Amino acid sequence: MTQALAYKSASALLAGYKAKRFTPLEALDAVLARIAQCDPTLNAFRLVDVRRAKRAARASTERWARGEPSGRLDGVPVAIKDVTETKGWPTLNGSLAIDPKGPWREDAVVVERFRAHGAVLIGKTETPEYAWRGITESKLHGVTRNPWNPLWTPCGSSGGSAAAVAAGMVTIATGTDSGGSIRGPASFCSVVGLKPTFGRVPVWPVSPMLSMEHCGALTRTVTDAALALSVMAGFDPRDGYALHESAPDVLSGLNRGVRDLSIAYSPDLSIASIDPEVHRGISQTRRVFTELGARVTKVNLDLSDSLRISNDLCDAVAARVLVSLGRRRSKVTNPLFLASASRGAEQTALSYVNADLERSGLRAKMAEFHTRYDLLIAPSVTVPPFAADGDDPDGWRVPTAGSRWMSTLLPFDLTGQPSISVPCGFSAAGGPFGLQIVGAYGADALVLQAARAFEKAQPVGRRQPPI
C-alpha cells in the first residue's frame, strides 16, 4: 500500500482524500518512506524537512476531515528546486559560494501559491551549481542519479526534481527552464515536464536569467501538470515580466483531443543529430497523432542559430552572476559556468545587443510558423540517458558552450513559447526519452490538451522505474 500511495497522482490523491480512503498524513508517510528507501542511492533531495511537512499534513488532514480543503492541492506532497526561495530553508543554487546561514525570510511567488493551496512542502531538490549544466552534479552535493538506472544521469538542471517525481518520492516538483532544464530531465526520467509561456508563472525574487527564466512543474501525469499550472500561473506585480492576465483555464478542455489540428513534425530542428533509437520512437508519434485525427506534416524547420544566440545571451548572465558574488566567487567550481562567465566577461555590448536582436527575429519566425501550424512536435532530448560521470554522452563532446544533445529545447526558451515533454518510449537499454510538444506563445492550454491526448494513446509514462 505504501508504494502504491506514493505513486498516486495529485488528482488521485485529492479524490482519495475527498472519499476518505486515505489522508494527507498517510500520503506524506508514503513519500517519506520512498525518500528513505531511494534517496541514499539517487541523491535527489538537498533538504527534507520532516517536521514541517508533518505539521502541514496534519493540518490538511483536519481540513479534509471537516470537508473544508483550502485549495486545489490541499495535502499534495510538493518539492521545490534549490534555486527557488523558500522561507526558512536555505536556497543554495547548488553552490558553495552561498552562505547557508541566510537569513531565509522570503517565499518565491510559486511557493506562496503552493502554500495558499494547501500543498505539503517536503523539501528542496538538487541542482547543478547555478543550474548551469546538463547533468545534476556539484561540489556541494555530489552526483544525482537516474531512477531508471543509477549509473545514468537524470539530466539537468532540474534533475533532482525529475528523479524525485519518477521515483515516487514526491508528487509534484518545481523546476526552472532557461535552456531545457525542465524538459530535459523529464525526458531522461520518463515524467512530464511543462515549461509554460514566458511570464505565465511569475518569477520573484528576480532570477539572474531575467527574460530567459521559466518556472514550471515536473509531474507523473499531464493532468497533474495542468493542475500545477493552474496554481502557479497568474499575474504578480513583483515580476516585471509577468503576463498581465489571470491564470488560463487549462483543465476544463484538457480531454478535447487533437482532431483537426495541424501539427508540424521536425525530427531535429536542424540543430543536432539524433540518436537512431530516439529518432525511431519520435517518428512513430506522427502515426499516433494522425490516428487521433490531426493533420501531421513533416517540415524542415531550421532553428540552428538558437544555440549560438543562447550562448551569447547566457554568457553575459554568467559573468554578471560571478561578479555579483564578490570575494565568494572563488568558491564557484562548476567548470561550464566558469567557462561561460569567462566568455561573457570578454563580450562586447554590441555582440549582446546583436544576439538579442536575433532572438527577436527567432520569435517572429515562430509566430509566423504558428499561423500555419497549431503545434510543433520534436524530440525533447536527442539521446537517451547516459553515464552520470560526464557532461556528455560518448561522441558528443564539442568545443562549444551548451549541450548539443539538449539543443532541441533551447529555441523555445528564447521565444518564450509553451513547451512540454511527455514520456514517449525507451531505448533497448531501458533509457527513457520524451516527445516535445510546442505551441504558439500563450497556447498553454492547447499544448496540455495535445499532451493529454498523446498520453492516453501512448501510456508509457505509467511504467515505474526499477529502483
C-alpha positions as CSV (number, residue, x, y, z in Angstrom):
1,M,0.0,0.0,0.0
2,T,2.8,2.4,0.9
3,Q,4.5,2.4,-2.6
4,A,1.1,2.4,-4.3
5,L,0.1,5.5,-2.4
6,A,3.5,7.2,-3.1
7,Y,2.9,6.8,-6.8
8,K,-0.6,8.2,-6.9
9,S,-1.1,11.3,-9.0
10,A,-2.2,14.5,-7.4
11,S,-5.7,14.2,-8.8
12,A,-5.9,10.6,-7.5
13,L,-4.7,11.8,-4.0
14,L,-7.3,14.6,-3.9
15,A,-10.1,12.1,-4.9
16,G,-8.9,9.7,-2.2
17,Y,-8.9,12.5,0.4
18,K,-12.4,13.5,-0.5
19,A,-13.7,9.9,-0.3
20,K,-11.8,9.4,3.0
21,R,-10.0,6.4,1.6
22,F,-6.7,7.8,3.0
23,T,-5.4,11.0,4.4
24,P,-2.7,13.6,3.6
25,L,-0.7,12.3,6.6
26,E,-0.8,8.8,5.2
27,A,0.3,10.1,1.7
28,L,3.1,12.0,3.3
29,D,4.3,8.9,5.2
30,A,4.3,7.0,1.9
31,V,6.6,9.5,0.1
32,L,8.8,9.9,3.1
33,A,9.2,6.1,3.1
34,R,10.2,6.3,-0.6
35,I,12.7,9.0,0.2
36,A,14.3,6.9,3.0
37,Q,14.4,3.9,0.6
38,C,15.6,5.6,-2.6
39,D,17.4,8.9,-1.9
40,P,20.5,7.3,-0.5
41,T,21.1,6.0,-4.0
42,L,19.6,8.8,-6.1
43,N,20.7,11.9,-4.1
44,A,17.7,13.9,-5.4
45,F,17.0,15.9,-2.3
46,R,19.2,18.5,-0.8
47,L,16.9,19.1,2.2
48,V,13.9,17.2,3.6
49,D,12.0,18.9,6.4
50,V,10.0,16.1,8.0
51,R,8.8,18.1,11.0
52,R,7.4,21.0,8.9
53,A,5.9,18.6,6.4
54,K,4.2,16.5,9.1
55,R,2.7,19.7,10.6
56,A,1.3,20.7,7.2
57,A,0.0,17.2,6.5
58,R,-1.8,17.1,9.9
59,A,-3.4,20.4,9.3
60,S,-4.5,19.3,5.8
61,T,-5.9,16.0,7.2
62,E,-8.0,18.0,9.7
63,R,-9.3,20.3,6.9
64,W,-10.3,17.3,4.8
65,A,-12.0,15.6,7.8
66,R,-14.1,18.8,8.1
67,G,-14.8,18.7,4.3
68,E,-13.1,22.1,4.0
69,P,-9.9,21.8,1.8
70,S,-8.1,25.1,1.5
71,G,-7.2,24.9,-2.2
72,R,-6.6,22.9,-5.4
73,L,-3.6,20.9,-4.0
74,D,-4.5,20.5,-0.3
75,G,-2.5,17.7,1.1
76,V,-0.4,17.0,-2.1
77,P,3.3,16.5,-1.5
78,V,5.4,19.1,-3.3
79,A,9.2,19.7,-3.6
80,I,11.0,22.9,-4.5
81,K,14.0,23.1,-6.7
82,D,17.0,24.6,-4.9
83,V,17.1,27.7,-6.9
84,T,13.7,28.9,-5.7
85,E,13.5,30.9,-2.4
86,T,11.6,29.2,0.4
87,K,11.1,30.8,3.8
88,G,13.2,29.0,6.4
89,W,15.1,26.8,4.0
90,P,18.5,27.8,2.5
91,T,18.4,28.4,-1.2
92,L,22.0,27.5,-2.2
93,N,21.7,27.2,-6.0
94,G,23.8,24.0,-5.7
95,S,26.8,26.2,-4.8
96,L,29.4,26.5,-2.0
97,A,29.5,30.3,-2.8
98,I,26.2,30.9,-0.9
99,D,26.2,31.2,2.9
100,P,23.6,28.7,4.2
101,K,23.1,30.8,7.3
102,G,20.8,33.2,5.4
103,P,18.6,34.7,6.7
104,W,15.9,33.0,4.5
105,R,12.9,35.2,5.0
106,E,11.1,35.1,1.7
107,D,9.0,32.7,-0.3
108,A,9.1,32.9,-4.1
109,V,5.7,33.6,-5.7
110,V,5.3,29.9,-6.7
111,V,6.0,28.8,-3.1
112,E,3.4,31.3,-1.8
113,R,0.9,29.9,-4.2
114,F,1.5,26.3,-3.3
115,R,1.2,27.1,0.4
116,A,-2.0,29.0,-0.3
117,H,-3.5,26.0,-2.0
118,G,-2.6,23.7,0.9
119,A,0.3,21.8,-0.6
120,V,2.6,19.9,1.8
121,L,6.1,21.2,1.1
122,I,8.6,18.4,1.7
123,G,12.0,19.9,0.9
124,K,14.4,21.1,-1.8
125,T,15.7,19.2,-4.7
126,E,19.3,19.1,-6.1
127,T,20.5,21.2,-9.0
128,P,24.0,21.7,-10.5
129,E,25.7,24.9,-9.4
130,Y,23.7,27.9,-10.6
131,A,21.6,25.5,-12.6
132,W,24.3,25.7,-15.3
133,R,24.8,22.2,-16.5
134,G,23.1,19.4,-18.5
135,I,23.7,17.0,-15.6
136,T,22.9,17.3,-11.9
137,E,26.2,17.3,-10.1
138,S,28.0,19.8,-7.9
139,K,30.8,20.0,-5.3
140,L,28.1,20.9,-2.7
141,H,26.0,17.8,-3.0
142,G,27.8,15.3,-5.4
143,V,26.1,13.3,-8.1
144,T,22.3,13.0,-8.6
145,R,21.3,9.7,-10.3
146,N,18.5,8.4,-12.5
147,P,15.8,6.1,-11.0
148,W,15.8,4.0,-14.2
149,N,19.5,3.2,-13.7
150,P,21.6,4.8,-11.0
151,L,24.6,4.7,-13.4
152,W,22.8,7.3,-15.5
153,T,22.3,11.0,-15.1
154,P,18.8,12.3,-14.7
155,C,19.9,15.3,-16.9
156,G,19.9,18.8,-15.6
157,S,19.4,21.3,-14.2
158,S,16.1,20.2,-12.6
159,G,17.4,16.6,-12.3
160,G,16.7,16.3,-8.6
161,S,13.1,17.3,-9.2
162,A,12.7,14.8,-12.1
163,A,14.3,11.9,-10.2
164,A,12.2,12.6,-7.1
165,V,9.0,12.6,-9.1
166,A,9.9,9.5,-11.1
167,A,10.9,7.5,-8.0
168,G,7.6,8.3,-6.1
169,M,9.5,10.5,-3.6
170,V,7.1,13.4,-4.3
171,T,4.0,14.0,-6.4
172,I,4.9,17.4,-7.9
173,A,8.2,19.2,-8.0
174,T,9.1,22.6,-9.3
175,G,11.7,23.2,-12.0
176,T,13.1,26.1,-13.9
177,D,14.0,26.2,-17.5
178,S,16.2,28.7,-19.4
179,G,18.0,26.1,-21.5
180,G,15.8,23.0,-21.3
181,S,16.2,22.4,-17.6
182,I,12.6,21.1,-17.0
183,R,12.1,19.3,-20.3
184,G,15.5,17.5,-20.4
185,P,15.2,15.9,-17.0
186,A,11.6,15.0,-17.8
187,S,12.8,13.2,-20.9
188,F,15.6,11.3,-19.1
189,C,13.3,10.3,-16.2
190,S,10.1,9.5,-18.1
191,V,8.0,12.1,-16.4
192,V,6.0,15.1,-17.6
193,G,7.8,18.4,-17.7
194,L,6.0,21.6,-18.5
195,K,7.7,24.9,-19.5
196,P,4.8,27.4,-19.6
197,T,4.7,30.5,-21.8
198,F,7.3,33.0,-20.6
199,G,5.7,35.3,-17.9
200,R,2.8,32.9,-17.3
201,V,4.3,31.9,-13.9
202,P,5.8,34.9,-12.1
203,V,9.4,34.6,-11.1
204,W,10.2,36.6,-7.9
205,P,12.6,37.1,-6.3
206,V,14.2,38.1,-9.5
207,S,16.1,35.3,-11.4
208,P,19.6,36.1,-12.7
209,M,18.3,34.6,-16.0
210,L,15.9,37.6,-16.4
211,S,14.0,37.2,-19.7
212,M,15.0,33.6,-20.2
213,E,13.7,32.1,-16.9
214,H,10.6,29.9,-17.0
215,C,9.2,28.3,-13.8
216,G,7.2,25.1,-14.3
217,A,6.4,21.7,-12.8
218,L,7.5,18.1,-13.1
219,T,4.8,15.5,-12.6
220,R,3.9,12.0,-13.5
221,T,0.7,12.9,-15.5
222,V,-0.3,15.6,-17.8
223,T,-3.4,16.3,-15.7
224,D,-1.1,17.0,-12.7
225,A,1.0,19.3,-14.9
226,A,-2.2,21.3,-15.8
227,L,-3.3,21.3,-12.1
228,A,0.1,22.6,-11.0
229,L,0.0,25.3,-13.7
230,S,-3.5,26.4,-12.6
231,V,-2.0,27.1,-9.1
232,M,1.3,28.6,-10.2
233,A,0.1,30.9,-13.0
234,G,-1.3,34.4,-12.9
235,F,-0.1,38.0,-12.7
236,D,2.1,39.2,-9.8
237,P,3.3,42.8,-9.9
238,R,6.7,41.9,-8.4
239,D,7.8,40.3,-11.6
240,G,8.2,42.9,-14.3
241,Y,8.0,40.2,-17.0
242,A,4.8,38.6,-15.7
243,L,1.8,38.5,-18.1
244,H,-0.9,40.9,-17.1
245,E,-3.7,38.3,-17.1
246,S,-5.3,35.7,-14.9
247,A,-4.2,32.1,-15.0
248,P,-5.7,30.4,-18.1
249,D,-8.3,27.6,-17.7
250,V,-6.1,24.6,-18.7
251,L,-8.2,22.0,-17.0
252,S,-11.7,22.2,-18.5
253,G,-10.7,21.4,-22.1
254,L,-7.9,19.0,-21.3
255,N,-9.5,16.0,-22.8
256,R,-10.7,17.6,-26.1
257,G,-8.1,15.8,-28.1
258,V,-6.3,16.9,-31.3
259,R,-8.9,16.2,-34.0
260,D,-8.5,18.6,-37.0
261,L,-5.4,20.3,-35.5
262,S,-2.5,21.0,-37.9
263,I,0.7,19.6,-36.4
264,A,4.3,20.1,-37.8
265,Y,6.9,17.4,-37.2
266,S,10.6,18.2,-37.2
267,P,13.0,15.4,-36.2
268,D,16.0,17.6,-35.3
269,L,15.0,21.3,-35.9
270,S,18.3,21.3,-38.0
271,I,20.2,21.8,-34.8
272,A,21.7,18.4,-33.8
273,S,22.0,14.8,-34.9
274,I,19.6,12.5,-33.2
275,D,20.2,9.0,-31.7
276,P,18.7,6.3,-34.0
277,E,16.5,4.8,-31.3
278,V,15.2,8.2,-30.3
279,H,14.6,9.0,-33.9
280,R,12.6,5.9,-34.5
281,G,10.5,6.5,-31.4
282,I,9.7,10.1,-32.1
283,S,8.9,9.4,-35.8
284,Q,6.2,6.9,-34.7
285,T,4.4,9.7,-32.9
286,R,3.3,11.0,-36.3
287,R,1.1,8.0,-36.7
288,V,-0.3,8.3,-33.2
289,F,-1.4,11.9,-33.8
290,T,-2.7,11.1,-37.3
291,E,-4.8,8.3,-35.8
292,L,-6.1,10.8,-33.2
293,G,-7.5,12.9,-36.1
294,A,-4.7,15.5,-36.5
295,R,-3.1,16.5,-39.8
296,V,0.7,15.9,-39.3
297,T,3.2,17.3,-41.8
298,K,7.0,16.7,-41.7
299,V,8.7,20.1,-42.0
300,N,12.3,21.3,-42.4
301,L,12.3,23.9,-39.7
302,D,15.8,25.4,-39.3
303,L,16.4,26.7,-35.8
304,S,20.2,26.1,-35.9
305,D,21.1,29.6,-34.8
306,S,19.4,29.1,-31.4
307,L,22.4,27.5,-29.7
308,R,24.7,30.4,-30.6
309,I,22.1,33.0,-29.7
310,S,21.5,31.3,-26.3
311,N,25.2,31.1,-25.6
312,D,25.8,34.8,-26.3
313,L,23.0,35.8,-24.0
314,C,23.7,33.4,-21.2
315,D,27.4,34.0,-21.2
316,A,26.7,37.6,-20.2
317,V,24.4,36.4,-17.4
318,A,27.1,34.1,-16.1
319,A,29.6,36.9,-16.0
320,R,27.2,39.1,-14.1
321,V,26.4,36.4,-11.5
322,L,30.0,35.8,-10.9
323,V,30.9,39.4,-10.4
324,S,27.9,39.8,-8.0
325,L,29.4,37.2,-5.7
326,G,32.4,39.4,-4.9
327,R,35.0,37.6,-2.8
328,R,32.9,34.4,-2.6
329,R,33.3,33.9,-6.4
330,S,36.4,31.9,-5.6
331,K,34.1,29.1,-4.2
332,V,32.4,28.6,-7.5
333,T,33.6,25.3,-9.0
334,N,31.2,24.5,-11.9
335,P,33.5,24.4,-14.9
336,L,30.8,25.0,-17.5
337,F,29.5,28.1,-15.6
338,L,33.0,29.4,-15.1
339,A,33.8,29.0,-18.8
340,S,30.6,30.7,-19.7
341,A,31.3,33.6,-17.3
342,S,34.8,34.0,-18.8
343,R,33.4,34.4,-22.3
344,G,30.8,36.7,-21.0
345,A,33.4,39.0,-19.4
346,E,35.1,39.4,-22.8
347,Q,31.8,40.0,-24.6
348,T,31.1,43.5,-26.1
349,A,27.8,45.3,-25.6
350,L,27.4,45.2,-29.4
351,S,27.6,41.4,-29.6
352,Y,25.0,41.1,-26.8
353,V,22.6,43.5,-28.5
354,N,23.0,41.7,-31.8
355,A,22.2,38.4,-30.1
356,D,19.1,39.9,-28.6
357,L,18.1,41.3,-32.0
358,E,18.5,37.8,-33.5
359,R,16.3,36.5,-30.7
360,S,13.6,38.9,-31.7
361,G,13.9,37.5,-35.2
362,L,13.5,34.0,-34.0
363,R,10.3,35.0,-32.1
364,A,8.9,36.5,-35.3
365,K,9.8,33.4,-37.3
366,M,8.0,31.1,-34.9
367,A,5.0,33.4,-34.7
368,E,4.7,33.2,-38.4
369,F,5.2,29.4,-38.3
370,H,2.2,29.1,-36.0
371,T,-0.1,30.9,-38.4
372,R,0.3,27.7,-40.5
373,Y,0.6,25.1,-37.7
374,D,-1.2,24.8,-34.4
375,L,1.6,22.7,-32.8
376,L,5.1,21.5,-33.4
377,I,6.4,18.1,-32.3
378,A,10.1,17.2,-32.0
379,P,12.4,15.3,-29.7
380,S,12.8,16.6,-26.2
381,V,16.4,15.5,-25.9
382,T,18.1,13.8,-28.9
383,V,19.7,11.0,-26.8
384,P,18.6,8.6,-24.1
385,P,20.2,8.9,-20.7
386,F,23.9,8.4,-20.4
387,A,26.5,7.7,-17.7
388,A,26.4,10.0,-14.7
389,D,30.2,10.5,-14.8
390,G,30.4,13.1,-17.5
391,D,28.7,16.1,-19.1
392,D,28.0,14.5,-22.5
393,P,27.3,11.0,-23.9
394,D,30.1,9.4,-25.8
395,G,30.9,11.0,-29.1
396,W,29.1,14.3,-28.3
397,R,31.8,16.3,-26.7
398,V,32.3,19.6,-28.7
399,P,34.5,22.6,-28.0
400,T,31.5,25.0,-27.6
401,A,29.3,26.0,-24.8
402,G,26.0,24.3,-24.2
403,S,25.0,20.7,-24.7
404,R,24.1,20.0,-28.3
405,W,22.1,16.9,-27.3
406,M,19.8,19.3,-25.4
407,S,19.7,21.9,-28.2
408,T,16.3,21.0,-29.5
409,L,15.0,22.5,-26.3
410,L,16.8,25.9,-26.5
411,P,14.8,27.7,-29.1
412,F,11.6,27.8,-27.1
413,D,13.3,29.4,-24.1
414,L,14.4,32.1,-26.5
415,T,10.9,32.6,-28.0
416,G,9.1,32.1,-24.7
417,Q,6.6,29.6,-26.2
418,P,4.9,26.9,-24.1
419,S,6.6,23.5,-24.4
420,I,6.1,20.2,-22.7
421,S,8.0,16.9,-22.6
422,V,5.9,13.8,-22.3
423,P,7.1,10.2,-22.0
424,C,7.5,8.7,-25.4
425,G,9.5,5.5,-25.3
426,F,12.6,3.6,-24.1
427,S,15.8,2.6,-25.8
428,A,16.9,-1.0,-26.0
429,A,18.9,-0.4,-22.8
430,G,15.8,0.8,-21.0
431,G,16.6,4.5,-21.2
432,P,13.6,6.8,-21.4
433,F,13.1,9.5,-24.0
434,G,10.4,12.2,-24.4
435,L,8.4,13.9,-27.0
436,Q,8.4,17.7,-27.1
437,I,5.1,19.4,-28.0
438,V,5.4,23.2,-28.6
439,G,2.6,25.7,-29.1
440,A,2.3,29.3,-30.1
441,Y,3.0,32.0,-27.5
442,G,0.2,31.8,-24.9
443,A,-1.2,28.5,-26.1
444,D,-0.5,26.6,-22.9
445,A,-4.0,25.0,-22.8
446,L,-3.6,23.6,-26.3
447,V,-0.1,22.2,-25.6
448,L,-1.5,20.4,-22.5
449,Q,-4.5,19.2,-24.5
450,A,-2.3,17.6,-27.1
451,A,0.0,16.1,-24.4
452,R,-3.0,14.6,-22.7
453,A,-4.2,13.1,-26.0
454,F,-0.8,11.6,-26.6
455,E,-0.5,10.3,-23.0
456,K,-3.8,8.4,-23.3
457,A,-2.9,6.9,-26.7
458,Q,0.7,6.1,-25.7
459,P,0.7,5.5,-21.9
460,V,4.4,4.6,-21.5
461,G,4.5,7.1,-18.6
462,R,2.6,4.6,-16.4
463,R,5.7,2.4,-16.1
464,Q,7.6,2.8,-12.9
465,P,11.4,2.7,-12.6
466,P,13.0,-0.4,-11.1
467,I,14.5,1.4,-8.1
